[in-house]
Amino acid sequence: MATLFDKPQQFPLAERMRPLKLDQYQGQPHLVGEQGVITKLLQSGKTPSMIFWGPPGVGKTTLARLVGKTLNKPFFTLSAISSGVKEVRQVIEKARNRPGSILFIDEIHRFNKAQQDALLGAVETGLITLIGATTENPSFEVISALLSRCQTYILNALEPDTLIGLLENAQRQDDWLKTKNIELRETEALLNLSGGDARRLLNLFELIVSAFPEGQEVLEITDQWVLDTAQQKTVLYDKSGEQHYDIISAFIKSIRGSDPNAAVYWLARMVEGGEDPKFIARRLVIAASEDVGNANPTALVIATNCFQAVNMVGYPEAEIILAQATTYLASSPKSNASYMSIRKAKELVRQKGDLPVPLHLRNAPTKLMKAQGYGKGYQYSHDYPGNFSPQEYLPDAIANTTLYDPGQNARENELRKRLKHLWQDKYGY
């Protein structure tokens, strides 16, 4: 049986423990388990271009490498941080002479539109099979043309049992750790400080073990020893992607939960870690619409102005603007009614397909269209009292369907009253 690692001790423990075969990969059973979708794809010998989306340290890079190794295909790697269009084109040229080449791009969300556009032709023709890894939602960060040519697979946060299994496996397999008499008494601090990131966990474990005095016979690892050592030797926020996924999640959830104190704390964590202020401001714009919505429409104005102001001034003054927007959004009444309405509408579109536009709502720029009844019977709202005419605006098949249900807050209650007055019992307001 092959060992799990083929690298000497100068490499970090996480790199030394990187699996060499698919059956050594731990976690993500929905993808690489016996009935996993990627397992089945590899068994068929054919894989589509793919995007791996998930938190840091859950095995995206490792899985990409194992796909390449299992298929025995030429494998090229680029990092979106240090590569550009030039490097992409160089790989594509190499792939012309190496059929079936796989191109792995780490942090693909950092590629701009032009860089992603450079991949389209090669991906569409099958010249290369693209595997991209991202901690960001690809729906927002990968251009639609490229995303439509890839299958998106979600990698979940690793369960505590899986993480502990990684530690135990490292003690059995790593040449250096096998020379140590380690007693792993407690694991809570290790798991908490690593935040579910297997790479961080293994490297933190190596640091903790190496911190014991030389010559100590039994290395007893407790939560207190981990905390005392980590406080001196680890950085708990890495703006390059190690932990910002979890911090931004806590930040947004604190805003959604109307806790300005927690929200500004998580903001401070990001600011102190040197997080890109535009990244934070962009999330505030989304939260203003998704979580505050019509309960306080001014929130979107504040968040949008925040984004523009942050772009103008940058750090350190940007933190003041971010704090103002953060506390305003967190303190605002909340409603996700508009967010839910578009989700319901999209689901209705998927269920009902492309329903025809009612004739009276259609545009009629030509005589033929008018003769066919386009626009006939349309009632121009401003010609009626109150600038309102109770005509039908939905296709007949879904008439009377309620998609927007105003939230229970002062502003949206006023909207509900107005809609009730206008539409009477039509939509159940």
N, C-alpha and C positions, 0 to 999 in steps of 0.2 A: 504493500500500500504506500502510495506517495505521501510524503510528509506535507503538512499544511503550509510549510514555509520553505523558501530556498534562499533566504537572505540572512546575512550575518547581523550581529547585535548592534552595529552602528545604525541600522535602520530602526525606526520606532516600532514598538511592539505591534501596533495595529497593522503596519505594513508587513511585518514578519508573519503575522497570522492571517494574511489575506488568503482565502481558499484558492487552490489550484484546480479543483474539480467541482462540478456542479453539486455532487452529492455531499460535499463538505460545507456548502452554503447554509447558513442558519437564518431562519426567519422567512417572511413572505411566502407562506405555504400556498396562498391563492395564486401565486405566480410560478413557483418552482417546486411545489409539492408534487405528489404522484399524479394528481389530476390538474395541476397548475397549467395555466394557459401557455406560459413560456416553455414549460416542459414539453407540452404537446407540439408546439411549434418547432422546437429543436429536434424532436423525434421525427418530424416530417422533413427536416433538412431545409426548410424554407422559413425565413423570418421577414416580416415587413419592416419598414423604417419605424422606429419607436421613440417615444418620449417617456422617460422614467421620472415621475413626479413624486417627491416625498421629502420629509425633513432631512436634515444633514445626518450623516452617519448611519443610515439604515441599509446601505449596501447597493446604492445605485451604480457607482463606478465598478465595484466588484462584479456585479451581475452583468454589466456590459462586457467586461473583459472575459467572463466565463462564457458568454454567448459566442464571442469571437473564437475562443479557444475550442469550444465544443464543435462549432461548425468548421473549424480549421480553415478560416478565411483570412486573407490579408487584413490586418487591423491597424488603423491609423487613429491617433489621439490628438485632439486639439483642446486647449483651454480657452474659453471665451474671454477670459481676463487678459490673456497675452497674445491672442491671435486675431487676425483680421481677414479681409477679403483676399488679400494676397496669399495667405497661408491656406485658405480654403481652396483657392484655385490650384495651388501647387499639389494639394492632395488629390484633387479631381483629375489632374493631368497624370499623376502616378497611377491612379485607379484605372485609367484607360488601358493600361498594359497588364492589369492584375484583376481579372474578372471576379466579381463577387465581393469586392472590397467593402469593409465595414469602416465607417468613420464615426468615432465616438467624440462628442463635444460636451465637455463638462461645463456646467453653469451656462447652458445655452441661452437662458433668459437675458444674459448680459450682451448677447449679439444684438446689434441694432438692425433696422429693417434692411439696409443695404447688404449687410453681412448675411442675413438670413436669405435674402433674395438670391444671393450667389449660390446657394445650395439647391434651389428649386429644380433646375434642369437636370442635374445629376441624380437627384432623388426620384424625380418623376420618370426618368428613362430607366431607372434601375442600375445606373452606372455605379452608384454607391448605395449601401444600406446605411441609413443614418440612425444612430442611437444618441439621443440627447438626454442629459440629466439636468434637472432643475428643482430648486426648492420653492419656486414661485409657480402660481397657477398658470399653466401654459395657455389657457384661454385668453389671458391678458398679456402674456409676455412673449408668445410665439405667434408670428404672423399667421393669419388664417390660411393662406395658400399653402404654407409649409405644414401647418397643423393638420390640414385635411389629407395630407399625403402620409401621415404617420398615425400609428396606433398609440394611444396614451395609456400607460399602465401606472397605477398608483401604488407606491410602496408605503406601507403603514409604519408608524412608530413601533419600535421593537418592544415586545412584552418584557417585563422584569425577569421572567423565567429564562427567556432567550438570552438576555444580557448576562445573567448569572452563569448560564451555560457557557457563554463565551469566555468568562473569567476562568472557569474550571477547566475548559479546554486548553486555554493558554498555559495554565500551570502544568498540564500533562504533556503539551507538545513543544513548548518553547525551550530551547537548549539552556538559555540563561536562567529562566525561572525554575527549571528542574533542579538546578544546583541549590536552590533556596528551600528552607524548611518553612513554608508559609502556612499559617493557620488563618483562614478567612472567616473570622468570627461574626462580623457584621457587614452588611452590604448597602444599607440604606443611604449612607452619605455618598458612597461611590455612585449609586444610581441617581441620586438627586443632583449631584454636581455635574454629572455627565449629560443630564437632560435627555436620556434616551438615545444618545449618540454613541454608537458602538466604537467608533474611532476614538472619540474623546475618552470613553470609558477605559479602553485598553491602554491608551497612553498615560492616563491618570493613574491607572493601576501600576504601571511600570515606574512612574515617578514616586508613588507611595512606597513601593518595595525598595527602591534605591535610596530612599531617605533614612532607612534604618542604619544605625551605627555599624561599621565594618566589624565583622566577627560575631555579631549577635546570633545565637544559635536558632532561636525560634522567632519568626517574624509574625507577630500577632496583629492582624489588621482589624481595628475597631473603628466605629464611626468617629470617635473623638480623635484618633490618630490621623484619620483621613482629613478631617476638618482642619486640624492644627497644621498639617503639612500643606494642604491645598491653599489655605489662606496666604501662605508665604510664597507659593511657587506657581500658582495657576492664574490665568486671566479668565474671568467668567463671561466675557463677551468678546466675540470676534466679528467685526463688521464684514469680514469677507464671506460670511455665510455659515460659520460654525454654530452660532446660537441665535442669530437674528430671527430665524423662523419662529422659535418659541417666544421670544421677547415681544415681537410684533403681535403675536396671537394674544398674549396677555394684555398688551396695550389696547387692542381693539375691543377685547372682551370687557375690559374695565370701563371703556367709554360706553359700550352698549349697556353695561350694568349700572350706569349713572354714578360712578365712583370717581370723581375728579382727583381725589388723593392718590388712589392706586394708578390712575391713568398717567398722572404727571410723574409718579415714581418710575414707571416703566419708560416714560419718555426720557427721564434723566439717565436711565441705564443705557439707552441708545445714544444719547448725546455724549455721555462720558466715553462710550466705546467708539465714538467717531463715525456713527452711522450716517449715511448720506441723507442730508435733510430733505432732499426731494423725495426720497423713498418714503420717509415718514409723512410728508405733506400729501403725497399721492394717496396714502392709506386714509388720511383724514378726509379727503374729498369723497372717497368711496363710502366711508362710515357716515358722513353727513347725509348721504342719500339713502343708503341701505338701512341705517339704524335710527336716524332722527327723522328723515323724510318730511312728510307734510305736517308732522306735529310741530315743527319749527322750520319752515322753509328758509329762513335766514341762515340756518346752519350751513347750507350748501354755499351760500354767498361768502360767509366767513371762511370756510375751508378753501374755496377757490381763490379768494384773495390771499389767504395764507400761502398757498402754493406759489402764486405769482410773486409775493413778497420775499419768500425764502429764496427763490431763484435770483432775485435782485441783490439781496444783501449777503447771503451765505453766513457761515459761522464766523464769529461767536454770536452775533446779534440775532441770527435765525432762531436760536433757542427761545428767545422772548416771544417771537411770533408763534412758534410752535406751541409754546405753553398756553398762550391766549386761546388759540383755536382748540387745543386739547381740552382745557377746562370748560370752554363754552359748550363744546359738543357733549362732554360728559355730564354737564349740568342741565342740558336741554331735555325736555320731554321726548319720549321715544316712540317711534312707530315704524314698523316694517311693512305697512300696508301697500305702499307703492311697489316695493321690492317683491312682495308676494304676488301682486297683480300681474307683473310681467312673467313671473314663473308660471302662474296659472294660465296666462294667455299662450305662452309657448307650448305648454302641455296640450292645450286645446288645439293648437295648430298641428301638433304631431298626431293627435287623435283624429281630427276631422279632415286633415289635408288642406289643399288649396281651394277653399270655398269661393264661388264666384262673387265678385263685387256686385251688390244690388244695382240695377240699371240706373236708378235715379241718382246714385252717387258717382257714376262713372263720368269721366271727362269726355266731352264731345267736341273736339276741335274741327271735325270735318262734317260735311253734309250727310255722307253715308252713315256716320255714327249717329247723327241726330235722327236719321230715318229709321235706324234700328232701335231707337228708343233710349239711347244713351243720354243721361241727364234729365230725361222727361219726368216731371213730377217733383224734382228737387225743390225744397222749400228753403230759401235763403233766410237764415236765422234772423238777420238784422231787419228783415221786413215785418217781423212779428213782435207783439208786445213782450217786453222783457228780453228782447233779442233771443227768443227761444221758440223753436217749433218741435213738437213731440213726434217727429218722424222716426223711422227705423234706420239705424246706422250699421247694424250688424247683418251678416248674411242670414237668410231665412232659417237655415238649419240650426243656428245657434241664437236666434232672437231671444231677448230677455235674459241672457246669461250675465250674471254678475261676476266680474273679475276684480274690481276695486272695492274693497270693504274698508271704509275709513276707520282708523284706529280710535280707541276710546281716550281722547285727549281734547283739550279745549278747542284747538284750531280745527281738527278734523271733525269734531262734533258739529261745528258750524258748517263744514263742507257737507256733512251728512244731512243736516237740516235743509240746506239749499237743494241738494240732489233729490231729497224726498219731496220738496215743494215742486220741483220741475217735473219729475218723472212719476210722482204719485206712487202707485204700487208696482210699477213695472219691474224695478230691480230689487224690491224688498228693502229699501232704505227706510 
